[in-house]
Amino acid sequence: MPIVINLNIIMVKRGMSLNSLSQNTGITLSNLSILKQGKGKAIRFSTLEAICKALDCQPADIMEYSPEEFIPQP
C-alpha cells in the first residue's frame, strides 16, 4: 500500500506508549495497534484528530504517501 503509517515513530518521539495513547484518545488498544502496524484499511477524521491532539502533531506526521512498495523494518 502506498500510504505509510508512521504512528510508532511519532509515539516514540513523544515518549508515549500505546496504552497511554489509548487512554488519552479513547481509542481502543486493538484499533490503535492495527493503525500502528499499518494494517488499517481506513481511518475516521475523528480518530485522526484525537491522535493528532494527543501527540501534538499534524496528520502528515502520522501518514505519508510513498509510491514505492513499502516493506516495514523490524
N, C-alpha and C positions, 0 to 999 in steps of 0.2 A: 504494500500500500504506500502511495507516495506521501501520505501525511504521517509525519514522525511525531510521537508524543515524548516530550522532554520533562514530564511531571517529576520523575525521580531526580533529575538534575536540579530542578528548582527547589525541591524539598530538601535536598542535601545542602544547597547553598543557604537556605533559610533555617537549617537545623531543625526541621520539623519531621516527625515520624508520621507514618500512615494513620496510627491511632489518634494522634493529636489533630491531624488534618480532618479526620472523620468527626471528631468532637467539635472542632471549630466550624465545620460546614454543615453538619447534619447529614452528610452523605455517608451511606453505608460503607463499611470496610470492603465488602465484596465489589461494589461498584468502583470505588477508588482503585482497588487492586487491578481490576480489568482495564481501567484507563492507564494506570501506571505501566502495565505490561504492554500497552499498545494494542490490546485485543478488542477494544470497543469498536462498534460499528457507527456510533453516533454519540453526540453529547448535546444536552439541552443548554440553552443560553443561561438558564438559571443556575445550572450546575457549574458552568464555566465561570459565571460571575461570582459564585460562592468560593470557588477555588482561588480565583484571582484576588478576591478580597482577603482571604485568609493568608495567602502567600505574598501579598503586596506586590503583584506582578501584572503584566499585560498578557492577553491571550497568546500573542506571538512568542512569549517566553515559554509557554507550555507546548505549543504546536508549531510545526513548520512544514512547509511543502518541500519535498525533495523528489525530483523526477526520477532519480536513480532508485533502484531496488535497495531497500534498507535492510540490513542484516544486523539485528541487535547484538551488541557486545556483552559477554557475560560479566 
